[in-house]
Amino acid sequence: MKSPTEMLEAEHRVIARVVGITPVLVERLEEGGVIEQDILKSIVEFMRIYADKCHHGKEEDLLYPALSDKGVPMQGCPIGALVADHVSGRSLVRHLSDFAEAYARNEPEAYIGLISSLRGIAALYPGHIWKEDYLLFPMTNKVMNPEELDTLYRQFEQVDLSIGHDTLERLTLLAGDLERQFG
């Protein structure tokens, strides 16, 4: 059976595919190109459901409290800093959604806001993923025993089930499609 940290790392690889195309979209906009509204809506949906509800939800609702039970402080480093990143990510995605709608209406401020939101996502997520993969997850595997990790894994599976395997599979395929189209 896979471990909960391996599950989260696998989700990181999928999230990184979508985050990885954001600089390409910025470049396209800066060169006067157009981004189809469906692409922007797809990115917002992916970030809200896959990255936030599924991935960040597992961390905030299950992993961080489990680590807190083992004596890891919820404030400061690492958990407090990671939660702050999640809050920043939600804000960036909310702005991306708002500016994407304004962009569809050809509103003048949309262009700059879209570029700013996409750049923010591109700047935030690689470092956030690195902190989790190389700091938080190794610590998790050290402080939690095999039974606790197994319980956490099963709880993570329940999160996936509540969102729907079809939805998660569709969003995983979307990440690959976006990467092939813009990567």
Buried (B, 14 or more C-beta within 10 A) or exposed (E): EEBBBBBBBEBBEBBBBBBBBBBBBBEBBEEEEEBEEEBBBBBBBBBBBBBBBBBBBBBBEBBBEBBEEEEBEEEEEBBEBBBEBBEBBBEBBBBBBBBBBBBEEEEEEBBEBBBBBBBBBBBBBBEBBEBBBEBBBEBBBEBBEEEBBBBBBEBBBEBBEEBEEEBBEBBBEBBEEBBEEBE
